Amino acid sequence: MVERDLSVELSRLPLAREQIPNVVERYANIAIRLEQDLNSSANPQQSVRKAADLLWEQACVDVQTNVFDDRSLYWGRLLLSQTLSERKLESFVPIVEQVSRNLGPSLSSSERLAIVSGFDPFGLNANVQQCNPSGVFALALNGKKIGNFRVKSMIFPVRYADFDDLCVENAFQTVLNSDATGLVVTVSMGRDGFDLERFPAKCRGASQPDNQDVVITQLSEPFDPPLDGLSFFEFSLPAEAMLADMRSESLSRIADNRHVTTIEDGAVEASSLSSLEGKQAVSGSGGNFLSNEISYRVLNLQSKLGTSVPIGHIHVPRISGYNEDTIRQDFALFKEMLSMLASLTPSQSNAAT
């Protein structure tokens, strides 16, 4: 099992402060306040939870009202972790990770919920100024109404260690068991356009490192602990109906991606899930990095729980560094897609099948 070690991510802080000081320091006051609270608090765990919750809430407010940027949340989280590390309180870092990503179990809601997840920035060795549009979209939508749904957003780390530690399953167990949940869309930064990833697969093998600089190439058993499940799943979003109703100018940027790679057949465009039965996956339609894996893990969990909520993954266009105008334009199309999916999603309870 890969162990979580934030030292690699923390080591990038000096360069980030040099290149994007306003972005890195936007929430430095929360870390300073945490340090002050820890000096006087009889309940350090409560202080840490309060700081992490404030970080998440402030990031959501800022993206929704002012700064369309996910990076300050990422660097602000590291500043909180750095504060804890300097005080030898590393045992509280998991609280920061869970709370400031909105991964907690609370899902009490009188409204129907659409769950939207994004990812941290990654590729920071090449460009420490890198953002992740999926994280921006998640922050922009948290708490908002999309059709008849209230959005609950989550942001996941780009670290194999957290996936090995079942961060996806732990976050989505409550989600998939909740009668309030009506739609689940996991999101990540991908290629040139918007890709609906039809067939996520049980595989790892990306050549790019995660945010801990861990690289896992294609192995016969790349998961530790082993991941029990089929080689492929098919997503359950109402994609065909959505595409049929989309505007023509939007359709040119959206693909129903069915391209996968198996050991037996190489790279193919799969016509159906049954055509992949018995095949060993090298990459799913979403590739073989953590974006494919989050989709696979959520669908695999659903198959074990026996629930019926529509689930799927959308790759949004990649961006180099940060460009607010581009991100806002892409968000408009993503929101259109999400609104369409919400309108096509049945309103019945998420009951077991």
Summary of the structure (lengths in Angstrom):
residues: 353
radius of gyration: 19.7
end to end distance: 33.4
largest distance: 62.9
contacts: 1197
relative contact order: 0.15
helix: 43%
strand: 16%
